[in-house]
Amino acid sequence: MALTVKNYDEIAKRGAQIDNAEFVILKCSGCGSYALYDEEVSFIYMNPADLTKKTLYGLNIAKNVGCISCGKMDSFEEVKEEEYDAVLGSAWRFTLCNEE
């Protein structure tokens, strides 16, 4: 099962569009970098510090998307729940839990 996110308040504070959103974490198959993906509207967010920047991803009409860390094109895959601890150790930690 895909790793779903829980902290929509923090995601919204960082600028992501959250109307009807259903977020999951994705991982680059090239370098292991994480990204946030909204399955409802097919937007990928690759910078955890600035979620105002999004790109259409995974649709036939979408342009190719390169990983911001390694440049590999269209390389993102769903992260499984078994990788929860790894995501907690990343800059995407805020998506899974409150940062208090």
N, C-alpha and C positions, 0 to 999 in steps of 0.2 A: 504494500500500500504506500502511496506517495505521502511524503511528509508535508502536512498542512500547517499553516501558520495560524497563530491565535491572537497576536497583539495588533489588531487593526487600528487602535488608537495611535500607537507610535508610527505605524505605517502612514497613516493620514497626516500626522505631524510632519513627517519627512517629505510630504508632497505627493504621495501616490493617490490616484483616483480610486475611491473605494465603493462607489455606487455599484451594487450587485456584484461585488468582487468575490472571487474564490481563489485565494492565493495558495501556491505551493512553492517549494524551493526547487530550483533546478541546479544542475552541476555541469560544468564544461567537461566533456570527455577528453579534451586535450590536456588541460592543466589542473582541473579540479576546482576552479573558481566557482563560487555560487552566484546565483541570481534569483530574483523574485519574479514569479510569473503569475499573471491573473488569467486563469483558465476561462473565465466568462467572456472576456473581451480580447484575449490573445495579446496582451501587452507584456513585454519583458522589461524588467528594471535591473540594471547591472551595477549601479553605483549605490551602495547602502547609505551613503551620506546625503544623497540628493535623489529622491524619488520623483522629482518633477520631470525628469527625463525618462521617457519610455519609448519603446519601439514595438511596432507590430511584429509578432513572431509566430511561426508555426502554421501559417495559412498560405495557400497557393498564391494569394495576391500580395503577400509580404515580400519585401526585399530581403536578400541574404543579410544575416546579422553575424558580425564577428565578435568573438569574446574580447572584452576590453583588456584582459590580461595576456592572452597568447595569440589572439587574432584568428584562431580557428573558426571557420564559418559554420553556422547552423549546427553547433556542436552540443547543445544543451539537452540534458536528459533529466527525467524526474529523479529526485532524491528519495530514497526509501526511508521509512521510519527508523531503520537500524542505524542510520547516520545522524540521528538526533544529537548525540554528544559532539560530533564533529562540527555541526552547524553552530552549536552553543559556543564552540571555541573560535568562531569566525566573526567577522564584522556584521554578519546577518543575525546574530544572537537576538537582537531586539524583536525579530519577527516571531520568536517562539515564546518569549517571556518578558515580563516587565523588567526594566532596567534599574529599578529603584535600589 
